[in-house]
Amino acid sequence: MARNTPPGHTPRFTAYSARFPRGTDAFVFAQYGCQAASADEAAKGAGTLAGLFAGPDGPDVLDRGSFTDAAGAHNALWLAYWYDPEAHRRWEESPLVRSAWESLPDEGPVGHWREVSVIPVERNETLHTHSREDYATGGLSQHRAVELPETSVHDYWGAARDRIAASATETLEPALPDFAPRDPGADGTLGRRVTVQVPGNVTLIRTAQDWSASALYREKYLADVKPVKDRGVDFLATHAESGCIAARNLAEESADGAPLDRACTIAWFASLDHLMTWCRSHRTHLEIYASFFQMVGGGEGALDVAFWHEVSVLPSGSVTAEYVNCHPRTGFLPLPAAHHGTAATV
């Protein structure tokens, strides 16, 4: 039995957790963003990057989305997964990709950023409300080599930690136990290339919702659950005392930028404990939790809105964070100045 499972626990609903092919030690999740004062400018910037993802070493899964950040800037970004870190390395070091990144202008109306995580499988967990037989819902579940077997390790506080294999032998204590953002006016980042040394054991979550195939719960989800979820993400994006370094509320899009009936939140926390403390005790998440169970308890039939999430605890040195001409509240830029450096090329 998992360490945090309550005695006699029986989950209230069926859920599934990703299982990687035997021999898979790590995978890559990367975000490549374009930032601008207008949504059109940001989308145009993302469009210029689209061709980089083609070719034999391109990502196994590629999603697209956009969001407006807490500073009011528009961001359009690509979310890319590689199930072979060596394939990602070859792609990143290819002349086409190297040249494209090195030639990005340090000044002008558009900024660019990338956050690339090499994630050990033993430090990752997922949970899905739908199996692949129902329909693919994005992220890891889109890759056919990843299985989605049913799991009973869910529907209790601490279940996410129990699904992270490394938590059985490691404390996962953060190198940055307390996050206090730097003064955004202390040292300008616009017109510069800046790398950030990301502290060990920061925690990344991508949590998503897909109502594209929903006939029963679509309206209830959009009216009663999504607004509560959005308020929770807004809280995280503006309250550093929660331990959240960055929170992004994405509207997902097709490859050409057309809106989809899908959304996801991507957030960085200083530690797994910060994320789990918010989940189990803060009003904003408890309201999300309550709205979800009010929806599924309505009796309309089997839940046909798909929910899933991925949580990873990243060891030191496994995250590359680089920002070109971005405002100082972007991503990891709010970390103390000691973490900042001059950007090197790929």
N, C-alpha and C positions, 0 to 999 in steps of 0.2 A: 504494500500500500504506500502511496506517496506520503511524504512527511506531514503535509498540512491537511490531508483529507480528514474531515470529521468522521467519527465512528458511525458506521451504518449509512454513510452518504449514498444517495441515489440521485443522479442528475435529473433535472426537470425536463430536459430536452436532449435530443441526440446531437452530437457534435463530432467533428473529424479533425485530425491533426496530421500535418504533412510528415511523410517519411521519405528520406532521400535514398537514392540507389546505394547499394553496398559499395564501400570504398570512397564515398564522397566525404571529404573532410571539411570543405569550406565552399562557399559560393560568394558572389559579388552582388551587392545592391548599390546602384549608383544613381544619383540625382544630378542632372545637368540643367541648370536654370538660366533664363534670360529675364532681366529686370528692367522696367521702364516706367515712365510716368503714366503711360496709357496702356490699356489692354492690347490695342492694335500693335503698338510698337513692340511689346513683349512677345506677342504671338508671331510677328514677323521675324524677330530674332530667333525664336525656337524653330521656325520653319527653315531658316538657313542651316540649322544643325542637323536636320532630318537625314540628309544623305550620308552623314558620317556613320550611321548605325547599320548600313548595308554591308554585305560582304561575308566571307566565310567565318570571320572571327567576331561578327556582330553579336548582340545580345540574344539570349534564348527567349526572353520575354521583354517586350517594350510597351510601356503605357505612356500616356500623355495627360497632362492636366494643367490647371491654372488656378491662381489664388491671388488675393490682395493681402499684403502683409500688414503688420501692426503699424508700420510707418506710412501706410497708404500707397506703397508702390505695387505695381502689377508684376506678377511673375508667371511666366509660362515655362514648363519644365517637362523633361523626359525622365521616366523612371525605368531603369534598365537592369535586368538580371542576367548574370552569367553563371552557369553551373560548373564552369571550369575557370578558376582564377587565372590559369595560364592563357586561356583564350582571351580573357579581358586584357591581360598584360600585352599580348601581341597586338590586339586592337588598339590599345592606348598608345603603344609605341610605334604604330604604323606611320609612315610619312604623311598620309592624309590627315590623320587625327592630330598628330604633333603639330603639323603646319597650321591647322585650323585653330588650335588653342593658342599657339604662340603668336599668331597674327591678330588676335582679338585686340581691339583698341583699348588703351587705358583710359581714354576720355570719350565723352560724347553722351548721347541720350540713352544708351543701352548699357547695362552691366551684365556680366556673366558670372556664374558660380557653379562649382561642382563639389559634391560631397560623395566620396566613394568609400564604401565599407566592404572589407573582406571579412566575411562573417563565418567563424567556425560553427559547424553544424551543432556541436554540443552546447553552444551558447545561444541557440535560437529555439523559439517555440512558435507554433501557430495554432489557431483554432478557427474552424469553419462551421457554419450552421448547415451547409449543403455539401453533399458529396459531388464528385465530378460527374456522376451519372445524372444528377439534376441539371447542372450546367456549370461551366467554368466561370469563376467570379473574379479573376484577375490575380496579379502577383504570382506567388509561388505556384498556386493551383493551376495556372495556365500551362505549366511545363509538364508534358506527358510522362516524363521520367519520374516525377514526384508522385507518390501514392498518397491517398487520403483515407487511411483506415479510421474506423470509429474509435473514439477514446472515451473513457469514463473519468479521466482526470480533468474535470471542469465543473463549473457551476458552484464554486466555493472560493472564498478569499484565500489567496495563496496558490491557486491552481496553476497560474502562469509560471510562477517560480518552480513548481514541481515538474512542469513540462520541459524546463531547461535542464538538460542532463548534467551540465557542469555544476549546477547548484547543489548536487549531492556531495561534491568533494571540494568545492570552492565557496568562499564567502561572498565573492563578487563585490567586495568593498570598493567604493569609488576613490579614484585619485583626487577628485574634486568633491569633497563631502558637502560643501556649501557653495551654491552658485549666487554670486552677487555681480550683476552686470556692470561693466565699466561705463563711465560717463560717455555717451555717444559723441559729445563734442570735444573730448579730450585729444583725440588724434584722428584726423580725417582719413577715410578710406576711399572716398570718391577720387577718381583719377590715379588710382594705385592698384598694383597687384599685391595681394596679401595672402599668405598662408597662415593657417592656425594649427598649432600643435594641440591635438584633441586629447584630453585627459583619458586615462585608462578607465574602463568599466562604465563609460557613458552608456545610456540605454536608448535604443531606437525602437519606436513603435510605428507601424503602419496599420491603421484600422480602417476597414472599408465597408461600404454598403452598395448593393446592386439591386435596384428595383425594376430592371428592364424586363424581367419575365413575370412580374407580379400582376395578378388579376384580383386577388383578394385583399391584400394588405397595402397596396400602393398608397391610396389616399390617406389611410390612417398613419402610415409611416411618415409621409410628407407633412401631414398636419400636426401630428402629436409627438413624433420622435425626433425627426431631423432638426426642428428648431431648438430643441433642448440640447441635442448634440452640438449644434453650432455655437450655442452659448457657452458650453463647456470648453470648446476649443478656443473661443475668444478669451475666456478667462485665463487659460494657460498661456496664451500668446502675450498677455499683458501683466502677468503676475509672476515675476521671477522667484518670489519667495516659495512658490510651489516646487522649485527645483527644475522647472521646465526651461531649457535654454532656447528652444525655438519650437513653434507649433504652426502648422500649415494646414488650412482647411481647403482641400482641392476639389474643384469640379472636374471630373474626368472627361476626356475628350478622345475622339478618334484621331488617327494619325494626321489627318488634315485639319484638325482643330475644331471639328463639329462637336457640339455637346452630346454627351451620353447620359443615360439614366443611371449613373454611377457616381460615387463620391468617395473620397478617402481623406483621412487625416494622417499626416506624418509629423511626429514630434520627437525631439531629442530631450532626454532628461539627464540630470547629473548622475543619477544612479537608478538601479532597479527599485530600490526602496522608495525613492521619491515618486516614481510612477505608481507603485502599489499603494503608497500612503494616500495619494490623490484618489485612486480608484476606490479604496475601501472606506474613506472617511470624509472626503470633501463633498460639500453640498452639490456642486455642479456635476460630479460624476454620479452621485447617488440619485440625482434626478434623471440622468440618462438611463441608469439601471432600472429605475422604477418605470419610466416611460416604455422601455422595451418590454417588460413583463406585463404591463397593462395592455400593450398591443397584442402580445401573443396569447394573453388570457381572454381575448375577446370572443373566442369561439367561432370565428369565421371558417376555420379549417386549417390545414397544414400551412405553416409559415412559408410564404413564397417570395419574401424579400431575403436576399442572401447577405449574411454578415460574415466577415472574417477579419482576422488580425495576424500580424507577425510581430514578435518582440525579440530583440537581440541585445545582448550585453557585449560590448566591443572591447577586446583587450587593447592595451597600449600599443600604438603603432599600426593599428588596423584600419584607421580612418584617415583619408586624405581630404582636407578641406581647403579650398582655394577660391578666392573672390577677386574678380577683376572689375574695378570701377563700380563697386556696390556700396550702398549706404551702410552706415555702421551698425545697424540693428539686424543685419542679414545673417542668418545661420549662426555660426560660432563666433562671428566678429564681436559680440558682446562679452566674450571671455576676457579676463584681465590681460593687460598689454604684454605680460610676460609670456603669453602663449602665441603672440603674433610674430611673424617673420616676413621677410621679403620673399615673394613667390619665385620659385624656380620653375623652369619649363619642364614639360613632361619627360 
